[in-house]
Amino acid sequence: MTHAHHEVVNPATGEVIETVPATSAAEVDAAVARAAKAQEGWAAAAPADRARLLRRFAGVVDEHIEELARLEVREAGHTIGNARWEAGNVRDLLDFAAGGVERLTGRQIPVAGGLDITILEPLGVIGVIAPWNFPMPIAAWGTAPALAAGNAVLLKPAETTPLTALRLAELALEAGLPEHLFQVLPGAGDVTGNALVEHPGVAKIVFTGSTRVGKSIMATSAPLVKRVTLELGGKSPNIVFADSDLQAAAAATPMSFLDNSGQDCCARTRILVQRSVYDRFLDLLAPAIESVVVGDPADEKTQMGPLISQVQLDRVRSYVPDDLPGIRGSAPDGPGFWFAPTVLTDIAPDAPAACEEVFGPVAAVLPFDDEADAIRLANATDYGLSGSIWTRDIGRALRVSRAVAAGNLSVNSHSSVRYSTPFGGYKQSGLGRELGPDALTAFTETKNVFISTEA
């Protein structure tokens, strides 16, 4: 029997750059057994020693940032600037998680007749299923805090983007992490991924990807009462009020949904603009969209690269018939999976492109009348991941921030993700939180111990 393989394709050229063996269900089983053994020793190690090794891992990643970034450009089509940030984010996450190892403290709770303490214990073996849109950082979002909390990690990268994950596993060994503690298992979701989700020896699954697959993982995990953290889809609003700095809002809007070619669950793909400034905003937005530099992701000047695959390109095209009115930028012809930046105007709020996650460089502009109307439109979706609010009125900023059902909001900016602050979704955008000061506790069980002091 021949071993299954996956071809890794450069999205900017369509060329196969590497072939990677796929992990079978039997190999997953063997990997879980190795991980469980490694985890016992890791959990028993002194916290300071675990922290020191994770900091060393961060240091080794830092020495290889340019190499990792170039690998990300080739396999994912990310711009080189973004790819360098991603590799740096892996380093920063490892450092941040290392700082939490010795601060993973329980509590002493006042009770009658004795002393009551809580202890945070590692879960065991964690399965991290990472997506193709941000392969490096999102892999680290699960891996770094899980390791810091005393767990072993089995990372399944997306089929299209396994190369940076495989390289990170090599760098972990180079840094001195115990063998088998952090293993990368490339393969298909329905084989390798399912084997991880169904395995009784895997205590928790951390998944980032589509809501459809997230629901399936949740259902498969239920018979084992397996813990899950799910970071799923989004259809996030960018709410522009008439009292905002319109020029700043328009200038910032393109990259709020074009970053990573729109392949971002936080992308602000519903641009909600107050009716009284709707025309003015579009006048300001058009040149900003048309000037976005789309091209070779290895070029320092490029702002947007290709989509990840032909499958994704076909999906995005299906949402945008040529006759839809809108603002369009430009993209290269020829090989590669290119789609021009697109803002759809005069679109019904219930049109597929306005309410479904396109996962490409496409946004829809919708007018609203007043604050209540903006909130109603913003919340008229099954998703609730992120969003932006543009206004000079601090009271309005706080009122709307409280009213919009989303896990990550930014006022007069489009920032969603920092390693030091929590990230996650409301509604069908996910379950649980990653990053931030509580990241390590998501990979622990709380044990309560009462000690009687009665004579």
Steps between C-alpha positions, in 0.01 A plus 500: 500500500644838402498781753266793424668831421389861469642742245582848627430765234634856478177706465676779308620266223291183524822295514548199729785589739505192725330167569423410861402154633151484652452354850278191519261422788741229622785752503285743698441226757875439531564874529246530784677222691839670457353837600337359815835360616683827428229701675548314830863609522422853381226549761732372772778745405557806716294798372816708462653232277191488276502879474871505415455249217207693353705821509781314325246382238394865455866596454558233235186616313635855517824387333295345214238773442608578144515131405154433647359812331635397158349153549163660580519717186562191286236270646225748597551795264524746789674831446853494638416775751208302638705180506775665706236622745360144522837345579559774758159426649601136555809622686296746708236238586766259624655775712162608635400140581836435667427794730178330606652166604600620848187714536254217443382518858195361675308669781454466873129537575373578854295208642401383846691218669805488280697630206370489143730532201465463124766345277520547122615177338582437132242315290751266333524477121353791300404481132542830315341515155632811327361678191668603175423870524749581781692173531779611732341727759177306546697176545692680776182641660413147607845345527685758713255525794426125489870418537543768766218349706678163500333323209630322190383627160412322176466764228316420177568778250269565206566280195605801291741653755699240698854631442535765770348264760749225412786750526378624841505141630865470389583830672333378823737203508793728421400714800507192726132421547450131585455266204135422412366783718412709193427296188368620164266263316427618144202348326138532392235627735274200447783256577768652724272763652220252570745255657610772745143604580382142553803384702424436869860588587462859372352709781413815306471624142582857403360570155507808281309483174152505354185495711382194308806293593498642855146368553610159374798494741272600787260215413781243466647612835169466685503121565836538680398831663821627345583863566507732199604853421355610167595812305265503202360728232411867495314767309619798692359853476695821444259765632567854374299777672451844346690666786818297437819611328377380159837532331669287766216244488516475119880477498496216754214306344682322212743302714224424754372242250788464249769397746606143416287531182187505715573149629449611857210413730529851651472674160261797515298388199178689580567873476205675668493873423261763636273610217579872528870437415456186283582665165788703644650186659484308170671793323785475751509119497524450122855638453615318816380167358632568151848585630555174692810328359417138413782280374807291579481432875881490524518866389530738797257749338217249454196553723295198390597165354303213342231279646618167638368264228291451189219366720497823701517714184199318354311548827567874509404541133167327566403786734586782259325493160659745253183708479491588874559875547800598708855627535772272365876513528743311281681165519759323284400280205670171428590212733405510868172541683429873467184697574474879492394698809123545476246716684140424409260797505121494450476150645208361700581431868386139453702435181748212544806729465357727772419232758716191431873472568669539160857464634646711224569868421130593479295737716144631477398858589161549665343830617340551842289780647586537869679330789220250563491410129878451496484264798212305345692456172827414677329224699294361210734202454570160655861609549656722767877507480620855453407845378594866485320817606596839358375801698635804687232461771641300793154431641385356166821296471431337837125454441552334162792290629272362770212443259687321218510123569864427417805387691750756367418860416720797420410867498652725233731215395482148360714314749368161619789286613771553759669212678445673836121540469222239469367402159189304407145515370138536598223287348615274215842666482629265764533371851760596759779755489863488391791734574507751785578457870274194542632300203677235712198426719307379193740203496454401864256323729416665833538267796355605835665366819359546851730429797329469836657683792259355756671323792 
